[in-house]
Amino acid sequence: MIELKQIQKLFQTKDGQVTAVDNVDLTIEKGEIFGVIGYSGAGKSTLIRMLNMLERPTSGNVTLNDKDMGSLSKNELRFARQGIGMIFQHFNLLWSRTVRDNISFPLEIAGVPKEKRKKRVEELIKLVGLEGRGGSYPSQLSGGQKQRVGIARALANNPEVLLCDEATSALDPKTTDSILDLLVDINQKLGLTIVLITHEMHVIRKICHRVAVMEEGKVVEQGNVLDVFKQPKEEMTKEFVKQVTEPEETEKSLEHLFGEEGIGQVLQLTFVGNDVTKHLITDLIRTYNVTINILQGKISSTQNGAYGSLFVGIEGEKSELESVIAHIKKEKVEVEVIHGG
Ligand SMILES: Nc1ncnc2c1ncn2[C@@H]1O[C@H](COP(=O)(O)OP(=O)(O)OP(=O)(O)O)[C@@H](O)[C@H]1O
């Protein structure tokens, strides 16, 4: 649906030339939630702004639904942009307009008649969960509610694509989650393609199907979210993956337990894309003559399945322990003895 071919963006500054985006190739499929992650200055904002030509590429092509965005006339581009909604970190609402009038704004620009506009605005208010707040001004809303207005406004003209520029970065974790849930809901209900940029792996983990990692203007790694979690190739990707999986000092933080009575062997189980987490420990306790203590764990669900690690202490006869490990492996869960092997 969206194809970027050898996209490059150079900025001329007083201090010389900056390469913000460096020969990026990307394909984004219809209906998917595609995330771009990178640290500040990696080129994410510039990249996403080139999808709707808010920023013109220095070279390369952006194709959306087989349309070469760079070759459209001013009028054609205005029309094409109605098919691409966008939301922003700082919401970009009109402060002197009510919620209702903010949402109505793109409909006015598109020349939608008043009665139709009114009906559409009420539909959108309901869709984003802002019932009863239509008459409020942005200053009277919480950050999460402001972003809901931003989303409703972006969806007003029934776009096929929604671009999200750090849409949850100004929000607290709980509000972030509620906005992410809303994006998934919209993606599923409307079949909307969502492209988002973020510096938080949590956002990628929670809602994206595929991810691209950016560093110094380049896409250094991309793929299905679970595959990238499972086998991050680049150092940069490993750093991001760590944000949502194993705390860096897990092994260290468990060391004080090693050798304590009743802990026995310490195993690290790594789950990728399966949901055996639910029953594995119960099965082991029921089937084998062992005691198991859960020491620490972090299992996160992604749009493609679960991922995470669980650390357990396990005690029993040697042969029983061996059977437990064989059982775990049979369930396609990775297992490593990190103490007492
Ligand atoms: N209008 C501009 N003029 C000059 N340089 C720019 C301009 N916009 C971006 N840059 C430079 O391009 C590079 C990439 O910036 P960009 O904002 O795309 O990165 P980012 O990953 O979105 O980071 P952030 O999240 O901090 O915005 C940076 O070095 C930045 O200074």
PDBQT file of the ligand as one rigid body, heavy atoms in Angstrom, charges set to zero:
ROOT
HETATM    1  N1  LIG A 401      14.050  21.452   9.068  1.00  0.00    +0.000 N 
HETATM    2  C1  LIG A 401      15.273  20.973   9.367  1.00  0.00    +0.000 A 
HETATM    3  N2  LIG A 401      16.376  21.671   9.067  1.00  0.00    +0.000 NA
HETATM    4  C2  LIG A 401      17.607  21.181   9.344  1.00  0.00    +0.000 A 
HETATM    5  N3  LIG A 401      17.839  19.994   9.925  1.00  0.00    +0.000 NA
HETATM    6  C3  LIG A 401      16.775  19.254  10.253  1.00  0.00    +0.000 A 
HETATM    7  C4  LIG A 401      15.436  19.700  10.001  1.00  0.00    +0.000 A 
HETATM    8  N4  LIG A 401      14.580  18.755  10.435  1.00  0.00    +0.000 NA
HETATM    9  C5  LIG A 401      15.347  17.756  10.947  1.00  0.00    +0.000 A 
HETATM   10  N5  LIG A 401      16.649  18.049  10.843  1.00  0.00    +0.000 N 
HETATM   11  C6  LIG A 401      17.778  17.195  11.251  1.00  0.00    +0.000 C 
HETATM   12  O1  LIG A 401      17.578  15.913  10.708  1.00  0.00    +0.000 OA
HETATM   13  C7  LIG A 401      17.931  14.885  11.628  1.00  0.00    +0.000 C 
HETATM   14  C8  LIG A 401      16.761  13.974  11.878  1.00  0.00    +0.000 C 
HETATM   15  O2  LIG A 401      15.745  14.687  12.567  1.00  0.00    +0.000 OA
HETATM   16  P1  LIG A 401      14.306  14.094  12.904  1.00  0.00    +0.000 P 
HETATM   17  O3  LIG A 401      13.527  15.142  13.629  1.00  0.00    +0.000 OA
HETATM   18  O4  LIG A 401      13.714  13.525  11.676  1.00  0.00    +0.000 OA
HETATM   19  O5  LIG A 401      14.673  12.903  13.897  1.00  0.00    +0.000 OA
HETATM   20  P2  LIG A 401      13.752  12.124  14.918  1.00  0.00    +0.000 P 
HETATM   21  O6  LIG A 401      14.219  10.727  14.914  1.00  0.00    +0.000 OA
HETATM   22  O7  LIG A 401      12.332  12.367  14.569  1.00  0.00    +0.000 OA
HETATM   23  O8  LIG A 401      14.095  12.800  16.278  1.00  0.00    +0.000 OA
HETATM   24  P3  LIG A 401      13.121  13.564  17.294  1.00  0.00    +0.000 P 
HETATM   25  O9  LIG A 401      12.235  12.516  17.878  1.00  0.00    +0.000 OA
HETATM   26  O10 LIG A 401      14.040  14.181  18.292  1.00  0.00    +0.000 OA
HETATM   27  O11 LIG A 401      12.387  14.594  16.452  1.00  0.00    +0.000 OA
HETATM   28  C9  LIG A 401      18.435  15.606  12.865  1.00  0.00    +0.000 C 
HETATM   29  O12 LIG A 401      19.837  15.696  12.800  1.00  0.00    +0.000 OA
HETATM   30  C10 LIG A 401      17.816  16.992  12.750  1.00  0.00    +0.000 C 
HETATM   31  O13 LIG A 401      18.619  17.960  13.378  1.00  0.00    +0.000 OA
ENDROOT
TORSDOF 0
